[in-house]
Amino acid sequence: MNEGLRQGGGAITVEADVILHAMNPDLVTPPDKDVDLCQSYVEGLLQNDQGFSPSPVSEKEYLLDGRPMENNRSQKGNGSYFSSDDQFPLSNDKGIVPQNCTSNETHNGARAKVSYSTDSAIQAKQETDWSDLKSNFEVRDSSQEAEKTQHQEETDLVIEVGGQKINAHKSVLAEKSDYFKARLSRDILKVKGLSYKTLTTLVDYVYTSQMNVSKANIVDVITGAKILQMPCAVQAAMDSMSEQITAENCYEILNIAKKQRLSELKETAYGFMSDNFLQVLKDPSVYGRLNGSERDLILKKRLNGRQTLMVAEINDVFDRVGSRPASRCSSRPQSPLSGGSLEDNHMIYNFNETANDWRPLTSMPEDINTKGCGICTMYNYLFVAGGIKGYGEKGKVSDKVFCYNPITNNWAEIKPLTQARSQLKLVSMDGYLYAIGGECLFTVEKYDPRMDRWTSVAPLPKGAFAVAHEATTCGGELYVSGGSLFYRLLKYDTKRDEWQECPYNNSRKKSSDMVAFKSFIYRFDVNREQGITVVKYNSIVKMWHDCASQKLGSHLPFRCAVIGNCIYCVNKSQTLQFVVEEDNAFFVEEMLRAPLEAKGVLFPFVLTLPEKPEKVT
C-alpha cells in the first residue's frame, strides 16, 4: 500500500487489513508521551480529510487501538517497516494493492503506520498518492464483491439423485448429454435409474474427460451413460476397461457383459481375447470355457485387416559351429551383420504397396539368434526358433523360441525346443508348429500352443536331408524337399506319424524355396546361367509339371511368401511377383522395389496388420 502524505511533510502509511468503518477514534490513545498523536489525528485520517495536518512525529508503527507494533516487523533497506505477517507492500510511486493479502494479527479491526518526513518532494505528491490510496480500497472492495457474485453464479443446475445433490452447469452437461440438453429449462432436476456414485462418476467425466471405471462399477456406469444419453461416456468406459482387462479377468468381464446384455463390453472382452489370442489359448480356464462359435469369432477378429508382406533380417550361415578354419571363413564374402555386428538388433520391415516402399515395423530382441534360425507364422503371430549365437568355436546352438504379436507390437519368449537346432525349418499346420531337422539332425518336434509343450514326432529318414532342405504345408500335409538330394520330396502323415516318399521330380538344380498355393506346391530353382525355373507338384494327382521360367534380371537366391494368388520372391536386390492364374502362371515384368535398407539375408513372410497407424520401435 502506498504512503499517504500529509501537508507540511508528514507521511502516513496504512497497512494491509485496515477496516475503516470498524474504528472508534475514542479508543485510540497515544502510546508514547514523546509522540504527539492525538484524537484529532486519527479522526482526520479516518474521515479522509484533505485539509488534515497532523503534528510531526518520529517514525513508529501503531495499532489503531493505541498499542505500538513491536516484535512484529522487519526493517527494509530503504528505511520502511513491514509486518512479518502477510500485509500489503508499500510503494512510494504507484500505490498498487494486492487483493488476497491478510494480516494474522489485528486489533479493533485495523492497524496503521504513521511516519514523519521533512522531504519536500514527498509533500508535492500528497494529492495524487492520497487519491491512489482511496482508489485501492475501492478496487479491493469491488473485486471481493465480484468474486462473491461469481461464486454464486458458478452453477445453475442442481441434480437430485438418491436423496443427494450435485451442483453443475447446464451448458457443460448439455454438450455431452442429450438427456440434459433436452432439460435446459430446469434448475432442479431429479434423476432416476442410477445411483449417486454412478452419476458422480459420469459428471466427473464430463468435466475432466477422465473415466473412472473398474470391474466393480462398469455395469452401472454403462447403464447410467445410456440413461443419460451419453454415447461418448459409453465409449470412454469401454476404452478404460480395455486398458484394465487382463488374461486373468477377461472371461469374468465377458460373463458380466453377457448377463447384463452389455454388447459394447462383450465386444471389448472378445477384442482383448483376439488381440492376445496365444495367451488366452494357453489358459484352459478361459479358452476351455468358450464355445465353438466364440473361438471362431476371436480368431476371425484377429485375422481381420490387411495382409502385408514383410521381411526379417537374419544372418547367413557360412560355417559349421567350431569346425571351419578361420582363414577359410574369412576368405568368403561375409554378411553385413556377420562378426561383431551379429549382436546388433535386426529389423523387420513391411511393404507399403501404395508407396512401393519398405518401412520398418519393429526390431527383433537381442536374445534372438538370427543366424541359422527357423521362421514361420501362425494365428497371425511370427515365430522365430533356434539358431546359433556367436561364431567359430564360441558358437552355441540355441533352443529358444520367440513370438511377435503385430497387433500389440510385443515380443514374448515361449516354451523352448526340446533340442537345440540350427538351420532348421519351422512350419505351421493345423494349429501346431513343426521344427524340422537342422544341421546334422533328423529329428522333428511339434509344439502344441494350448498345452504349451513341444513333443517329438517321427524323424526324417536317415540320409534324406543333411542341411539346406525346404519345407511347406499343402492341403493339411507337411512336405520337405531340397537338401543334398534336390529331386526328393517327402510327405509327413500326421495320422500315422510317419514320412512317405512322393514321386521324384526331374530337376537337379538347387532349390531356392518351395511354397504352396491351393493344391499345388511351387518349387523355385535358381541357376546363374539358366535363370529361374519353376516346377509345380499336384498334391492330388501326385505329379510334377514344368510351370514357368525367368532368364532376365538377377538370379541370386531368394525366399518366397504368398498373398492371394501372388507369390512374392524377395532378396536384397529385387522383389519379383509370380502370379498364379487358373490355367497360367507367370512372372510380372515390372519389379517392385527391393528392401535396400535391410541387412543380411531376408526372410519374407505375411502378417495381418490392424487398420491403424503402424508402430515403430
N, C-alpha and C positions, 0 to 999 in steps of 0.2 A: 504494500500500500504506500501511497505517496505521503510525503510530508506536507502538512498544511502550514502555511506561512502567515504569521501574524504581521500586521503593520508595525513597523518600528523594529523589525529584526527578529521577532520570536518565531521559532519553528515548532509546529505541532504535528506529532505523528500519532495516528490512531491505528492500533494493530488489529489483528485478524478478526476476532469474533465480537466486534462492537455491535451491540443491540441498542440503538438509541432510545427506543420507546421504553426500555426496561429500567431506565435510570431515574433516580430521585436525587436531585442536586443537594438536598438537605443532608444526604447521607455521606457526602464527600467532605473529608476534613483534611487539612494539611498534615502530612506525615512527619514533617521536619520543621522546626522553628526557624531554621535559616532559609526556608524556601517560602516565598511569598505567593502561595497558591491559595486562592480564596474561593468562596462560593460563586462569586460573580464570574470567575474564570470558567468554571465548569458550566454555568448556565449559558455563558456566551458560546462555549464550544458546542453544547448540545442543541442550542437553538439556531446554530448556523448563522450567527450574527456577523455580517461582513465588517461592521464597524468595531467589532470587539477587539480590544488590545490589552492582553494580559501583561502583568508585570514581568520584567526579565527574571529568568531563573537559570540556575545551573542545570546541566543535563542530568535528569534522573527519570526513572520509569516507575509509574504508579498504576496500581489497580484502582478502578474508579470507586471502590468502597473506601478509599483513603489509605490502604496499606501499600507499602513500597514493594516493587518487584525485586526480590533478592533470590540469589541462588537458582535463578531460572532464566539466565540469559548468557549469551556469549558475545564477545566483542569482535567486531569485524575490523579489517584493516583500515576502513575509511572512518572509523570512529562511531559508527552506528551500532545499536544493540538490538538483538532479536531474541525472542523467547526460544528456548531449546525445544519447546513444544511446537507442533505444526501451526504456522501462522503465516500471514501474508508477508512476502518480502517487500522491503521498502525500495522505492525507486525515486530518485531525485529528478527524473525527467518526465516520464510518461504516466506514472501512477497506475500501472496495469495491475489488476487484482485477479489472481487465480480464483476459480469458482469452488473448488472442493477442498478448501482448507478449513481446519477446525483447530480449536485450542483445547488442550486436555485440562486446563485449569482456568476457570472463570469465577469471578465474584460479582454478584449483583448483575450478572449478565454481560459484563464487558470489562475491558481494561484499556488504558490509554497510556501513551508515552509522550511526555512533554519535554521539549528541549528548547534552548535559547541560543540564538546565533546573532552575531553582530555583522554578518556578511551582508553588505548592501545589495549584492547581486541576487541573493535569495529573496529579499524583500520585494524586488521588482516582479517576481513570479507568483506573488500571492494570489492574485485574482485567478490566473489560469489553473494553478495547482489545486486551489480550493474547489474550483468548479469540477476538476477531474475527480477529486475525492468524492464529491457528491454523486457524480455520474457513475462511478464504480459501484457504489452501493445500489443504485437503481438497476444497473446491469445484472448485479448478483441476484437481486430480488426477482427480476423478471425471468432470469434463467431458471431459478428454482421453481417458479410458478409454471414455466413451460415444461420442465421435467415432470412435475406433478401431473399436469394435464396430459402429457404424452403417456405416462404410466397408466392413467385412467382409460386412455383410448387404445391401449395396446391390443386388447382382444375385444371382439364384437360378437362372439358366439359362446354360449355355454351348452356343453353337451352333457346330458344326464344319462348315466348307464349304471345299472345295478346299485342305485342309491348314492352314487358318487358323481362328481362333476369334473369336467375337463374344460378349461378355457382355451379358446383357439381363435383363429382368424378365418372368416368365411371365405375370403378370396383365395387364401392359400390352400384350403381344403378343396375348394371347387376346382382348382387346376388339375387335380389328380383323381377326383371322385365325382362321378355323375350323380351320385346319391346326394352329396352336399350341394352340388351345383343346382339341383332342382329345388333346394330348400333355402335359397339365399335370403328369402324374406324373413326367415325365423331368427330370433335372437336366442331362444332357448329351444333345444332340440333333444327329444328323448329317443334313444336308440335301443332297439330290442334285437335279440338274437345273438348277441355276443357279450362277452364279459368285459369288465373294466380293464383288466390286464391286457386282453387282446386289443381293445380299442386304443389303449395307450401305446402298444407296440406299433399299430398302424399309423397313428398320429405322429409318433416319433419318426417313422419312415418318411411321411410326407414332408416333415421339416428338415430332416437330416440326410435323406436318401440312403440311410443305413438300416438294413432289415435285420432285426434281432430275433432269429428263429432257431429252434433246435428240434430234436426228435420229440420232445415233450409237448411243444406248443404248435408244431407245424400244421396240424389238422385245424386247430382253432383259428390260426392266422389266415390260412387259405379260405376257410369258410367265411370268416369275417370280411376278408377282402372282396369276396363275391357279393356279400350282402351290401357292402358299401360301394359296389360297382367300381372297383379299383383294379383293373387288369394289370396295371404296371406293378402293383404290390404283389399280385399272384406270381408274376414272372420273377420279381425280386426274391420272393420266398423260395422259388424253385432254384434260382441261381445260388442262393445262400446255402440251401440244403445240398446242392451238388458238391459244394466245397467240403461239406461235413460227412458225406456218405463214405463209408469205408467197406472193405470186403467183409468185415465182421458184422456190420449193421445194415447192409444193403437189402438183405432179404426181409428183415424186420420192417424196414421202411416200405418196401414193396407190399408187404402184408397189410400194413396200416392203410396204404393207399387203396388197396383192393376193398377192404372192409368199409372204408369211408367214401368209396367211389370218387376218389380224387384222381382224375385221369392225368392231370399235369404231374402230380407227384409220382404216379405209376410210371409215366414215361421217363421221368428223371432217374428213377431206380433202374429201369431197363437200360437207359443210356449209360449209367455207370457200369453195369454188368457187361455191356457191349464193349465199352472203352477199355475195360480191364478183364477181358474175356479169359485169358490164360490163368489169371489169379483166381477167378471165380470157378473156372473149370476144375481146379485142383481141390476145391473145398466141397466135400460131399454135403455139408450142412446147407449149402446154397444151391449149387448146381444139381445136387441129388434131389432137391425138393421142387425143382422147376419141372413143369410138364413138357411134353414134346414140342408143342407149338411155341412155348416160351423160349425153349432152347434154340429153335429155328429162328425165332424173332431176333434175339440178341446177336446171333451170328450174322443174320442178314443185315442188321443195322451196322455191324462192324465193317461189312464189305461194301456198304453204300459210299459212293464218292467216285473219284476219277482214278482209273488205273494209270499208274505213272511208271515210266521206265527209269530205272536207277542203276548206278554202278557203285561198287565198293572198291576202294583201293586196297590191294593186297600185295604181297611180296612174291617174287619169283623164288623157286626152289632150285638152286644150281648144284648143290652138292648134298651128299648124304651126311647125316649128322656125325661129325667127328671122323669121317673116313677119307675125305678128299684132301690132298695136299694143298697147302696154302698157295703155292706157286701156280698150280693148275686153276685154282679158284680165281685168283687174281688175273689170270690171263683171259678170262671170259668177260663179255660185256655185263656190267652189273646193273641192277635195277636202281633207279634214283633213290630208293629208300633202303638200299642194302647197307650193310655195315652199321655205321654209327647212327644213321637216321632211322634204323628199324624201330627204335623206341618212340619215335615221334607219333603223334596221333594221326591215324588215317581217316580220310574224309569219305562221306557218302554224298554223291551228287544225284540230283533228279533232273530229268529232261523236261524243259518247258517247250511244248510244241508250238505255241503261239509265237514265241520269241526265237525259236530254233536255237536254243541255248541251254547249257548245263549250269545248274546252280547248286551251291552247297546246301545240304539238308541238315546234316548232323556230323559230329566226329565220333569215331569209334573209341571206346575206353582203352586206356593204356594196357590193361590186362589182357586184351585180346591179342592172340598171336596170329598175325595175318599171313605169316609165311607157311604155306602148305596147309591152310585151314580149309574146312568144308563149309559151304554156304547154301542155304535154301530158305524158302518162305513157307509158312503155314498159318492159317487163320489170320492172315494179314499181319503177321509178325515176321521179322527177319531173324534167322538163327545162324550163329557162327560157332563152329565146333573145332576142337583140336588145334593142330598147327605146331610150329617149332618156335621156341624162344631162344634167340641167340644164334651164333654161327660156329661152325667147326666143332672142336672138342667141347666147347662150352654150351653147345646147343642142347636143348632139352625138349622132348616131345611133350605136348600138353594134353590133358583130358578135360579142360574147361569148356563149358558151353554157355554162350550168352544169347540173349534175345533182345530185339529192339521193337518197341511199340510206337509206330508212327503217329498214332492218334494222341497219345500223351507225351510223345517225344522223350521217352525214358528207356534207358538200358537196364537190364537185370541179368544176374547170373543164375542159371538154373542147375539142376542136378548134373554133375559131371559124368562123362563117359565111364564105363567100367574098365576101359582100356585106353591108354593114351595113344593118339593117332596123328599122323601127318600124311599129307597127300591123299586124304580120304575123300569120298564122295558122300555128300549129305543130301538126302531127298526126303520129300514128304509124300505120304499116301494114306488115304482113309483116316486121317487124324493121328497118324503116327510119324515119327521121324526115324529114318534109317541111316545109320553110319556104316558105310560100306568100305571094307578093306583099308588100305593105307600102305605106306612103304613097308614091304616085307610082311604084310598082314593079309590074311584071307578071311578073317573073322568079320561078322556082321552083327550089329546090335540094334535094337528097336527101343524107341522112347515113347512111353505112354504118358501124355500130359495130365490125364486125370489121376493116375497113380503116382505121377512124378517119379518115374522109375525107368531105368534102362535094363533091358533083358537081352540075352544072346539069342540069335536065331541061327538058322543053317548057314554055315560058312560058304564062301565061294569055293568052287572046285580047285583043288591044288594045281598049280601050274597055269591057271587061267589068265590072271592079270597081275603082273608084279606091281606096276605103277602106271600112272597116266591113263587109267580107264575112265570111261564116261558112263553116266547113269541118268535115267529118266523114268518117268511113270507114264503108262498109256493104258487107258481102259481099266484102271484099277489093278494093273500089274506092273511089276518092277523089272526094268531091263538094264543090263550092263553090257558094255561093249568097249572096243578100243584096246588100250594097253599094248602089251607085247604081241598079241595076236589081233591084228587090225580087223580081220574079217569075221571074228567070232561074236556071237550075240547070245547072252544068257537071259533067261526069264525066271523070276522068283515066284513060286506058287505059295501064296500065303496060307491056303488051306492045308496043304501037305507039308509045308515048311521045308521046301526043297528047291534046288535050282535045276532048270531044264534047258537043254540045248535048243536053240532056234536055228532055222536054215542060215547057212553062211551067205555072205554077200561077195560080190566079185572084186570089191575094192581092196587094194593092197596099200593104199595110201594112209598116211597118218591122219587120224580123225581130229578135227579141231573142236567140235562139240556135237552133241546129239540132243534133240528136243522132240517133244510130241505135240501133235495138233490133231484133234479128233481121234480117229483110229489109226493114224499113221505116225511113224517115227521118222524124223528127218535127220539124216546124218550129213554133216558138212566136212568134207575132206579138203585140205589145203595143200597145194604143191606150188612152189615158187615158179616153176617153168610152165605148168599147165593151168594154173589158176585155181579157182574154187569149183569143186564138183559136189553136187547134191544128189544123194540117193535116198529113197524112202522105203520103208518096210510097212506092209499092210499087216497089222496085227490080227486081223480077222481071217484072211485067207493065207497068211503066213508066207508072203512072197516079197522079194526085193524088186525095185524098179528104179531105172535111171529117171532123174527128175529134172535137173537144170544144171547149168554151168555158167561161170563168170570168169573171163580171162583178163578183163581190163581192171585197172586200179591196183591198190596194194594187196598183196597176198600174204600178209602177216597173219598169224593165228588170231582167232577171235573167240568170244563167247556169245551165247545166244539167249534171248528171252522172248517170250510170246505175249503179245497183246492183241486180242481179237484174232483176225486172220493174217496178222503180220508178224514175221519172225525178225527181230532186230539182231543184227550181228555187229558187235561193238568191240573195238580196240582203241588204242590211243590216237590212231591216225585217221580212223574213219568210222562211220556208223551206217551200215548197209540195211536196207529193208528188203526182205524176201516175202513177197505176197503170195498167199496160197488161195487159189480160187477153186471152184468145183471141178473144172477139167483142165486147169492150168496152174502153173507156179512159175514165178519169175522174180528177178532182181529189179528193183526200181532204179532207173538210171540216175536220178538226182539223189545224191548222198546227203544225209543230214550232217550237221556239224558234229565233230568229234569232241569229246571232253578233254580239250587240250591242257587244261589246268591240272588235271588229275595226274597222280604219280603212281609208279609201279605198274602192276598188271591189274586190269579192270575186270571185275566180275559183275555182269549185268543181272538184274532181277526185277521183279514187278511188285509194287505195293500199291494199295489204295489209300490215297490221302484224303482227309476230310475236306469239305468245301469251306475252308477258312484260310487266312494267311499262313504261309509256311513258316515254320520256326527254324532259326539258325542258331546253333550253339557254337 
